[in-house]
């Protein structure tokens, strides 16, 4: 599903609201309120939240340089979230560039939910 400016803003708001709740559910600590970066078991991570019809998550190339893992929180049909940690090394190998022509063009790498499921570590299910 492609994204336009409005759906991107809606997704950003969803992630900003949801990531702190996911962090609490897995025992991570948010690093601030301006991004979804957190610490989890002593590592710097980012928590990327995806609605039930979203098939990939994106992280800026700049942010990837300071992370150990990308934590994907994928909402399931029942409203719960399957939470999966993917090492940054795998994220970088498997990412594709966004097709965006806007501000994120050339700055964001996307990885599919399938990669998280295949190559990541399940951190369990979080119900909000």
DSSP file (Angstrom, degrees, kcal/mol; ACC not computed):
  #  RESIDUE AA STRUCTURE BP1 BP2  ACC     N-H-->O    O-->H-N    N-H-->O    O-->H-N    TCO  KAPPA ALPHA  PHI   PSI    X-CA   Y-CA   Z-CA
    1    1 A X              0   0    0      0, 0.0    54,-0.1     0, 0.0     2,-0.1   0.000 360.0 360.0 360.0 123.0    0.0    0.0    0.0
    2    2 A X        -     0   0    0      1,-0.0     2,-0.4    97,-0.0     5,-0.0  -0.353 360.0-133.5 -78.8 162.4    1.6    3.3   -1.0
    3    3 A X        -     0   0    0     -2,-0.1     2,-0.2     4,-0.0    -1,-0.0  -0.908  15.6-167.5-120.6 141.4    1.6    6.3    1.3
    4    4 A X     >  -     0   0    0     -2,-0.4     4,-2.4    96,-0.1     5,-0.2  -0.568  46.7 -86.2-112.1-176.0    0.8    9.9    0.7
    5    5 A X  H  > S+     0   0    0      1,-0.2     4,-2.0    -2,-0.2     5,-0.1   0.903 126.5  45.7 -60.8 -42.1    1.5   12.9    2.9
    6    6 A X  H  > S+     0   0    0      2,-0.2     4,-2.4     1,-0.2    -1,-0.2   0.931 114.0  46.2 -69.1 -45.2   -1.7   12.5    5.0
    7    7 A X  H  > S+     0   0    0      1,-0.2     4,-2.4     2,-0.2    -1,-0.2   0.853 112.1  53.7 -67.3 -31.2   -1.4    8.7    5.5
    8    8 A X  H  X S+     0   0    0     -4,-2.4     4,-2.4     2,-0.2    -1,-0.2   0.909 109.3  47.4 -65.1 -42.2    2.3    9.2    6.4
    9    9 A X  H  X S+     0   0    0     -4,-2.0     4,-2.3     2,-0.2    -2,-0.2   0.890 111.8  50.6 -65.9 -39.2    1.3   11.8    9.1
   10   10 A X  H  X S+     0   0    0     -4,-2.4     4,-2.2     2,-0.2    -2,-0.2   0.922 111.6  47.9 -63.8 -44.0   -1.3    9.5   10.4
   11   11 A X  H  X S+     0   0    0     -4,-2.4     4,-2.4     2,-0.2    -2,-0.2   0.887 110.1  52.3 -63.3 -40.0    1.2    6.6   10.6
   12   12 A X  H  X S+     0   0    0     -4,-2.4     4,-2.5     2,-0.2    -1,-0.2   0.919 110.2  47.8 -62.6 -43.9    3.7    8.9   12.3
   13   13 A X  H  X S+     0   0    0     -4,-2.3     4,-2.1     2,-0.2     5,-0.2   0.901 110.5  52.9 -63.7 -40.6    1.2    9.9   15.0
   14   14 A X  H  X S+     0   0    0     -4,-2.2     4,-2.3     1,-0.2    -2,-0.2   0.931 112.3  44.7 -59.0 -47.2    0.2    6.2   15.4
   15   15 A X  H  X S+     0   0    0     -4,-2.4     4,-2.7     1,-0.2     5,-0.2   0.893 110.9  52.9 -65.8 -41.2    3.9    5.3   16.0
   16   16 A X  H  X S+     0   0    0     -4,-2.5     4,-0.5     1,-0.2    -1,-0.2   0.870 116.3  39.9 -63.6 -37.3    4.5    8.2   18.3
   17   17 A X  H  < S+     0   0    0     -4,-2.1     4,-0.5    -5,-0.2    -2,-0.2   0.852 121.5  42.0 -77.7 -36.3    1.6    7.3   20.5
   18   18 A X  H >X S+     0   0    0     -4,-2.3     4,-2.2    -5,-0.2     3,-0.7   0.846  97.6  70.3 -85.3 -36.5    2.1    3.5   20.4
   19   19 A X  H 3X S+     0   0    0     -4,-2.7     4,-2.9     1,-0.3     5,-0.2   0.875  97.4  51.1 -55.2 -44.4    5.8    3.1   20.8
   20   20 A X  H 3X S+     0   0    0     -4,-0.5     4,-2.1    -5,-0.2    -1,-0.3   0.859 110.9  50.2 -62.7 -31.4    6.0    4.2   24.5
   21   21 A X  H <> S+     0   0    0     -3,-0.7     4,-1.9    -4,-0.5    -2,-0.2   0.890 111.8  47.0 -70.8 -40.0    3.2    1.6   25.3
   22   22 A X  H  X S+     0   0    0     -4,-2.2     4,-1.6     2,-0.2     6,-0.2   0.926 110.1  54.3 -65.0 -44.4    5.1   -1.1   23.5
   23   23 A X  H >X>S+     0   0    0     -4,-2.9     5,-2.8     1,-0.2     4,-1.1   0.927 108.7  48.0 -55.6 -47.2    8.3   -0.1   25.3
   24   24 A X  H 3<5S+     0   0    0     -4,-2.1     3,-0.5     1,-0.2    -1,-0.2   0.900 109.2  54.8 -59.9 -41.0    6.5   -0.4   28.6
   25   25 A X  H 3<5S+     0   0    0     -4,-1.9    -1,-0.2     1,-0.2    -2,-0.2   0.766 116.2  35.9 -66.1 -26.7    5.1   -3.8   27.6
   26   26 A X  H <<5S-     0   0    0     -4,-1.6    -1,-0.2    -3,-0.5    -2,-0.2   0.431 116.3-106.6-107.0  -0.8    8.6   -5.2   26.8
   27   27 A X  T  <5S+     0   0    0     -4,-1.1    14,-0.3    -3,-0.5    -3,-0.2   0.756  71.0 140.6  83.4  24.9   10.5   -3.5   29.6
   28   28 A X      < -     0   0    0     -5,-2.8     2,-0.5    -6,-0.2    -1,-0.3  -0.591  45.7-133.3 -94.3 161.7   12.3   -0.9   27.4
   29   29 A X  E     -A   39   0A   0     10,-2.3    10,-2.4    -2,-0.2     2,-0.1  -0.973  17.2-128.3-119.4 123.0   12.9    2.7   28.4
   30   30 A X  E     -A   38   0A   0     -2,-0.5     8,-0.3     8,-0.2     3,-0.1  -0.391   8.6-146.4 -66.0 144.1   12.2    5.5   25.9
   31   31 A X        -     0   0    0      6,-2.6     2,-0.3     1,-0.2     7,-0.1   0.609  68.2 -39.6 -88.5 -13.3   15.1    8.0   25.4
   32   32 A X        -     0   0    0      5,-0.5    -1,-0.2     3,-0.3     3,-0.1  -0.975  58.7 -91.2 174.3-171.0   12.8   11.0   24.9
   33   33 A X  S    S+     0   0    0     -2,-0.3     3,-0.1     1,-0.1   -13,-0.0   0.404 105.4  71.3-108.6   2.0    9.7   12.3   23.3
   34   34 A X  S    S+     0   0    0      3,-0.0     2,-0.3     1,-0.0    -1,-0.1   0.588 107.8  14.2 -96.8 -10.5   11.1   13.4   19.9
   35   35 A X  S    S-     0   0    0      2,-0.2    -3,-0.3   -19,-0.1    -4,-0.1  -0.922  76.7-109.0-148.7 175.6   11.8    9.9   18.5
   36   36 A X        +     0   0    0     -2,-0.3    11,-2.3    -5,-0.1     2,-0.2   0.025  69.8 133.2 -98.0  26.1   10.9    6.3   19.1
   37   37 A X  E     + B   0  46A   0      9,-0.2    -6,-2.6     7,-0.0    -5,-0.5  -0.517  27.3 161.2 -76.6 146.8   14.4    5.5   20.3
   38   38 A X  E     -AB  30  45A   0      7,-2.7     7,-2.9    -8,-0.3     2,-0.4  -0.911  38.8-109.5-150.9 172.9   14.7    3.5   23.5
   39   39 A X  E     +AB  29  44A   0    -10,-2.4   -10,-2.3    -2,-0.3     2,-0.4  -0.956  30.5 179.7-112.1 139.2   17.1    1.3   25.5
   40   40 A X  E >  S- B   0  43A   0      3,-2.4     3,-1.7    -2,-0.4   -12,-0.1  -0.953  72.3 -18.8-141.4 116.6   16.4   -2.4   25.7
   41   41 A X  T 3  S-     0   0    0     -2,-0.4     3,-0.1   -14,-0.3   -13,-0.1   0.886 129.3 -50.7  50.5  43.5   18.7   -4.7   27.7
   42   42 A X  T 3  S+     0   0    0      1,-0.2     2,-0.3     0, 0.0    -1,-0.3   0.464 117.0 111.3  80.3   1.4   21.4   -2.1   27.5
   43   43 A X  E <  S-B   40   0A   0     -3,-1.7    -3,-2.4    25,-0.0     2,-0.5  -0.802  70.6-118.1-109.0 150.2   21.2   -1.6   23.7
   44   44 A X  E     +B   39   0A   0     -2,-0.3    24,-3.4    -5,-0.2    25,-1.2  -0.761  46.4 164.1 -84.5 126.8   20.0    1.4   21.8
   45   45 A X  E     -Bc  38  69A   0     -7,-2.9    -7,-2.7    -2,-0.5     2,-0.4  -0.837  32.8-135.4-133.3 168.3   16.9    0.4   19.7
   46   46 A X  E     -Bc  37  70A   0     23,-1.1    25,-3.2    -2,-0.3     2,-0.7  -0.992  16.2-141.6-125.1 141.2   14.1    2.1   17.8
   47   47 A X  E     - c   0  71A   0    -11,-2.3     2,-0.5    -2,-0.4    25,-0.2  -0.903  17.7-170.4-105.1 114.3   10.5    0.9   18.2
   48   48 A X  E     - c   0  72A   0     23,-3.1    25,-3.1    -2,-0.7     2,-0.4  -0.918   7.2-155.8-108.8 123.1    8.7    1.0   14.9
   49   49 A X  E     - c   0  73A   0     -2,-0.5     2,-0.4    23,-0.2    25,-0.2  -0.803   8.7-170.8-104.5 138.5    4.9    0.4   15.0
   50   50 A X  E     - c   0  74A   0     23,-2.7    25,-3.2    -2,-0.4     7,-0.1  -0.992  18.7-128.8-131.3 132.8    2.9   -0.9   12.1
   51   51 A X    >   -     0   0    0     -2,-0.4     3,-1.8    23,-0.2   -40,-0.0  -0.137  42.9 -89.6 -68.6 173.3   -0.9   -1.2   11.7
   52   52 A X  T 3  S+     0   0    0      1,-0.3    25,-0.1    24,-0.2    -1,-0.1   0.724 127.0  44.3 -63.6 -22.2   -2.5   -4.4   10.7
   53   53 A X  T 3  S+     0   0    0     23,-0.1     2,-0.5     2,-0.0    -1,-0.3   0.315  89.8 102.9-103.4   8.5   -2.4   -3.6    6.9
   54   54 A X    <   -     0   0    0     -3,-1.8    -4,-0.1    21,-0.1    21,-0.0  -0.816  46.8-174.1 -96.7 127.7    1.2   -2.2    7.0
   55   55 A X        +     0   0    0     -2,-0.5    58,-3.0   -54,-0.1    59,-0.4   0.448  62.0  27.3-103.4  -2.2    3.8   -4.7    5.6
   56   56 A X  E     -F  112   0B   0     56,-0.3     2,-0.3    57,-0.1    56,-0.2  -0.984  59.9-142.1-153.3 162.2    7.1   -2.9    6.3
   57   57 A X  E     -F  111   0B   0     54,-2.3    54,-2.4    -2,-0.3     2,-0.4  -0.945  17.5-144.7-126.4 151.9    8.7   -0.4    8.6
   58   58 A X  E     -F  110   0B   0     -2,-0.3     2,-0.4    52,-0.2    52,-0.2  -0.895  12.8-175.8-121.1 147.5   11.2    2.3    7.8
   59   59 A X  E     -F  109   0B   0     50,-2.2    50,-2.7    -2,-0.4     2,-0.1  -0.997  32.5-110.9-136.8 139.1   14.2    3.8    9.6
   60   60 A X  E  >  -F  108   0B   0     -2,-0.4     4,-2.0    48,-0.2    48,-0.3  -0.395  23.3-125.4 -68.2 147.8   16.4    6.7    8.4
   61   61 A X  H  > S+     0   0    0     46,-2.4     4,-0.9     1,-0.2    -1,-0.1   0.870 111.5  56.0 -59.8 -37.2   19.9    5.8    7.4
   62   62 A X  H >4 S+     0   0    0     45,-0.4     3,-0.6     1,-0.2     4,-0.3   0.914 107.8  47.0 -62.0 -44.4   21.3    8.3    9.9
   63   63 A X  H >4 S+     0   0    0      1,-0.2     3,-2.0     2,-0.2     4,-0.4   0.876 102.2  64.5 -66.6 -37.1   19.4    6.7   12.8
   64   64 A X  H >< S+     0   0    0     -4,-2.0     3,-1.0     1,-0.3    -1,-0.2   0.806  91.6  66.1 -56.6 -29.2   20.6    3.2   11.8
   65   65 A X  T << S+     0   0    0     -4,-0.9    -1,-0.3    -3,-0.6    -2,-0.2   0.709 106.2  40.0 -68.7 -19.3   24.2    4.2   12.5
   66   66 A X  T <  S+     0   0    0     -3,-2.0     2,-0.3    -4,-0.3    -1,-0.2   0.315 100.7  91.4-111.4   8.8   23.4    4.6   16.3
   67   67 A X    <   -     0   0    0     -3,-1.0   -22,-0.2    -4,-0.4     3,-0.1  -0.692  48.8-167.2-105.4 155.7   21.2    1.6   16.8
   68   68 A X  S    S+     0   0    0    -24,-3.4    20,-2.3     1,-0.4    21,-0.3   0.712  80.3   7.4 -99.1 -37.2   21.8   -2.0   17.8
   69   69 A X  E     -cD  45  87A   0    -25,-1.2   -23,-1.1    18,-0.3     2,-0.5  -0.972  58.6-137.3-144.1 155.2   18.4   -3.3   16.9
   70   70 A X  E     -cD  46  86A   0     16,-2.8    16,-2.7    -2,-0.3     2,-0.7  -0.981  22.7-153.2-110.1 124.3   15.1   -2.3   15.2
   71   71 A X  E     -cD  47  85A   0    -25,-3.2   -23,-3.1    -2,-0.5     2,-0.5  -0.885   6.9-158.8-101.8 116.9   12.1   -3.5   17.1
   72   72 A X  E     -cD  48  84A   0     12,-3.0    12,-2.8    -2,-0.7     2,-0.6  -0.826   5.4-165.8 -95.3 128.6    9.0   -4.0   14.9
   73   73 A X  E     -cD  49  83A   0    -25,-3.1   -23,-2.7    -2,-0.5     2,-0.6  -0.919  11.5-168.9-114.6 102.8    5.7   -3.9   16.6
   74   74 A X  E     -cD  50  82A   0      8,-2.7     8,-2.7    -2,-0.6     2,-0.2  -0.830  17.1-133.1-102.3 115.4    3.2   -5.3   14.1
   75   75 A X  E     - D   0  81A   0    -25,-3.2     6,-0.3    -2,-0.6     2,-0.2  -0.447  21.2-149.9 -70.1 134.1   -0.5   -4.9   15.0
   76   76 A X    >   -     0   0    0      4,-3.5     3,-2.3    -2,-0.2   -24,-0.2  -0.502  32.1 -95.2 -97.9 169.8   -2.5   -8.1   14.6
   77   77 A X  T 3  S+     0   0    0      1,-0.3    -2,-0.1    -2,-0.2    -1,-0.1   0.779 123.8  56.4 -57.9 -29.0   -6.2   -8.4   13.7
   78   78 A X  T 3  S-     0   0    0      2,-0.1    -1,-0.3     1,-0.0     3,-0.1   0.433 120.7-106.2 -85.2   3.1   -7.2   -8.7   17.4
   79   79 A X  S <  S+     0   0    0     -3,-2.3    49,-0.3     1,-0.3    -2,-0.1   0.210  83.4 119.5  94.7 -15.1   -5.4   -5.4   18.2
   80   80 A X        -     0   0    0     47,-0.1    -4,-3.5    -5,-0.1     2,-0.5  -0.273  60.5-122.6 -76.0 170.2   -2.4   -6.9   20.0
   81   81 A X  E     -DE  75 126A   0     45,-2.7    45,-2.6    -6,-0.3     2,-0.6  -0.968   4.1-145.2-121.5 126.6    1.1   -6.4   18.7
   82   82 A X  E     -DE  74 125A   0     -8,-2.7    -8,-2.7    -2,-0.5     2,-0.5  -0.812  26.0-154.1 -82.1 120.9    3.6   -9.1   17.7
   83   83 A X  E     +DE  73 124A   0     41,-2.8    40,-3.5    -2,-0.6    41,-0.6  -0.884  17.9 175.3-108.9 124.5    6.9   -7.6   18.8
   84   84 A X  E     -DE  72 122A   0    -12,-2.8   -12,-3.0    -2,-0.5     2,-0.5  -0.993  20.2-146.3-134.6 130.1   10.1   -8.7   17.0
   85   85 A X  E     -DE  71 121A   0     36,-2.9    36,-2.9    -2,-0.4     2,-0.5  -0.830  14.4-170.9 -98.0 131.3   13.7   -7.5   17.3
   86   86 A X  E     -D   70   0A   0    -16,-2.7   -16,-2.8    -2,-0.5    34,-0.1  -0.985  26.2-119.0-122.5 123.9   15.9   -7.4   14.2
   87   87 A X  E >>  -D   69   0A   0     -2,-0.5     4,-2.3    32,-0.3     3,-0.6  -0.296  23.0-123.2 -58.0 144.3   19.7   -6.7   14.5
   88   88 A X  H 3> S+     0   0    0    -20,-2.3     4,-3.0     1,-0.2     5,-0.2   0.856 110.1  62.6 -59.1 -35.6   20.7   -3.6   12.6
   89   89 A X  H 3> S+     0   0    0    -21,-0.3     4,-1.5     1,-0.2    -1,-0.2   0.896 108.6  41.2 -58.8 -39.7   23.2   -5.6   10.5
   90   90 A X  H <> S+     0   0    0     -3,-0.6     4,-2.4     2,-0.2    -1,-0.2   0.897 111.7  55.7 -74.0 -41.0   20.3   -7.7    9.1
   91   91 A X  H  X S+     0   0    0     -4,-2.3     4,-1.3     1,-0.2    -2,-0.2   0.939 109.6  47.4 -54.0 -48.3   18.1   -4.6    8.7
   92   92 A X  H  < S+     0   0    0     -4,-3.0    -1,-0.2     1,-0.2    -2,-0.2   0.884 112.8  48.6 -62.9 -39.8   20.8   -3.0    6.6
   93   93 A X  H  < S+     0   0    0     -4,-1.5    -1,-0.2    -5,-0.2    -2,-0.2   0.865 120.0  36.6 -67.2 -36.3   21.3   -6.2    4.4
   94   94 A X  H  < S+     0   0    0     -4,-2.4    18,-0.2    -5,-0.1    -1,-0.2   0.504  92.3 112.1 -98.2  -5.7   17.6   -6.7    3.8
   95   95 A X     <  -     0   0    0     -4,-1.3     2,-0.3    -5,-0.2    16,-0.2  -0.280  46.2-159.6 -74.3 154.7   16.4   -3.1    3.4
   96   96 A X  E     -G  110   0B   0     14,-2.3    14,-3.4    -2,-0.0     2,-0.1  -0.924  30.0 -99.7-124.3 154.8   15.2   -1.4    0.3
   97   97 A X  E     -G  109   0B   0     -2,-0.3    12,-0.2    12,-0.2     8,-0.1  -0.462  41.8-103.6 -75.0 145.6   15.0    2.3   -0.4
   98   98 A X        -     0   0    0     10,-1.8     8,-0.4     6,-0.2    -1,-0.1  -0.315  17.0-138.4 -62.2 150.0   11.7    4.0    0.0
   99   99 A X        +     0   0    0      6,-0.1    -1,-0.1    -3,-0.1     6,-0.1   0.399  61.1 130.9 -88.2   1.9    9.9    4.9   -3.2
  100  100 A X        -     0   0    0      1,-0.1     6,-0.2     4,-0.1   -96,-0.1  -0.214  45.6-164.9 -57.7 142.7    9.0    8.3   -1.7
  101  101 A X        +     0   0    0      4,-0.1    -1,-0.1     5,-0.0    -2,-0.0   0.373  69.4  80.2-102.4  -1.6    9.7   11.4   -3.8
  102  102 A X  S >  S-     0   0    0      1,-0.0     3,-1.8     0, 0.0     0, 0.0   0.181 109.8 -52.3 -88.5-153.4    9.2   13.6   -0.7
  103  103 A X  T 3  S+     0   0    0      1,-0.3    -1,-0.0     3,-0.0    -3,-0.0   0.738 132.1  56.7 -60.6 -25.6   11.6   14.5    2.2
  104  104 A X  T >> S+     0   0    0      2,-0.1     3,-2.4     3,-0.1     4,-1.0   0.550  75.9 124.7 -84.9  -5.5   12.3   10.8    3.0
  105  105 A X  T <4 S+     0   0    0     -3,-1.8    -4,-0.1     1,-0.3    -6,-0.1  -0.325  86.8   1.5 -57.0 127.1   13.6   10.1   -0.5
  106  106 A X  T 34 S+     0   0    0     -8,-0.4    -1,-0.3     2,-0.2    -2,-0.1   0.552 123.5  76.8  73.5   7.6   17.1    8.7   -0.3
  107  107 A X  T <4 S+     0   0    0     -3,-2.4   -46,-2.4     1,-0.1     2,-0.4   0.497  80.8  64.5-124.6  -9.2   17.1    8.9    3.5
  108  108 A X  E  <  -F   60   0B   0     -4,-1.0   -10,-1.8   -48,-0.3     2,-0.4  -0.966  56.4-157.0-129.3 133.9   15.0    5.9    4.6
  109  109 A X  E     -FG  59  97B   0    -50,-2.7   -50,-2.2    -2,-0.4     2,-0.4  -0.890  14.4-152.7-105.1 139.3   15.4    2.1    4.3
  110  110 A X  E     -FG  58  96B   0    -14,-3.4   -14,-2.3    -2,-0.4     2,-0.4  -0.877   9.2-170.8-112.7 142.4   12.4   -0.2    4.5
  111  111 A X  E     -F   57   0B   0    -54,-2.4   -54,-2.3    -2,-0.4   -16,-0.1  -0.998  24.0-120.3-131.7 138.2   12.3   -3.8    5.7
  112  112 A X  E  >  -F   56   0B   0     -2,-0.4     4,-1.6   -18,-0.2     3,-0.5  -0.316  18.7-118.8 -77.2 156.3    9.3   -6.1    5.4
  113  113 A X  H  > S+     0   0    0    -58,-3.0     4,-2.5     1,-0.2     5,-0.2   0.852 113.9  63.1 -57.5 -37.1    7.4   -7.7    8.2
  114  114 A X  H  > S+     0   0    0    -59,-0.4     4,-2.4     1,-0.2    -1,-0.2   0.880 100.4  51.4 -58.2 -39.9    8.4  -11.1    6.6
  115  115 A X  H  > S+     0   0    0     -3,-0.5     4,-3.3     2,-0.2     5,-0.5   0.926 109.5  49.9 -64.5 -43.8   12.1  -10.3    7.2
  116  116 A X  H  X S+     0   0    0     -4,-1.6     4,-1.8     1,-0.2    -2,-0.2   0.932 113.6  46.4 -57.7 -45.4   11.3   -9.6   10.8
  117  117 A X  H  < S+     0   0    0     -4,-2.5    -2,-0.2     1,-0.2    -1,-0.2   0.868 120.3  38.4 -65.7 -37.3    9.4  -12.8   11.2
  118  118 A X  H  < S+     0   0    0     -4,-2.4    -2,-0.2    -5,-0.2    -3,-0.2   0.904 132.4  20.5 -81.2 -43.6   12.1  -14.9    9.4
  119  119 A X  H  < S+     0   0    0     -4,-3.3   -32,-0.3    -5,-0.2    -3,-0.2   0.478 107.0  84.6-110.4  -5.2   15.3  -13.3   10.7
  120  120 A X  S  < S-     0   0    0     -4,-1.8     2,-0.5    -5,-0.5   -34,-0.2  -0.326  74.7-110.9 -96.4 178.3   14.3  -11.6   13.9
  121  121 A X  E     -E   85   0A   0    -36,-2.9   -36,-2.9    -2,-0.1     2,-0.2  -0.944  30.6-126.1-110.9 121.7   13.8  -12.6   17.5
  122  122 A X  E     -E   84   0A   0     -2,-0.5   -38,-0.3   -38,-0.2     3,-0.1  -0.471  20.5-173.5 -67.9 131.5   10.3  -12.6   18.9
  123  123 A X  E     -     0   0A   0    -40,-3.5     2,-0.2     1,-0.4   -39,-0.2   0.280  50.3-107.3-104.8   6.9    9.9  -10.5   22.1
  124  124 A X  E     -E   83   0A   0    -41,-0.6   -41,-2.8     2,-0.0     2,-0.4  -0.553  43.6 -51.8 105.0-167.9    6.3  -11.8   22.5
  125  125 A X  E     -E   82   0A   0    -43,-0.2     2,-0.5    -2,-0.2   -43,-0.2  -0.934  42.9-157.6-115.1 133.4    2.9  -10.3   22.1
  126  126 A X  E     -E   81   0A   0    -45,-2.6   -45,-2.7    -2,-0.4     2,-0.5  -0.948   1.4-161.8-113.6 128.9    1.9   -7.0   23.7
  127  127 A X              0   0    0     -2,-0.5   -47,-0.1   -47,-0.2   -48,-0.0  -0.942 360.0 360.0-108.2 126.4   -1.8   -6.1   24.4
  128  128 A X              0   0    0     -2,-0.5    -1,-0.1   -49,-0.3   -48,-0.1   0.438 360.0 360.0 -93.9 360.0   -2.5   -2.5   25.0
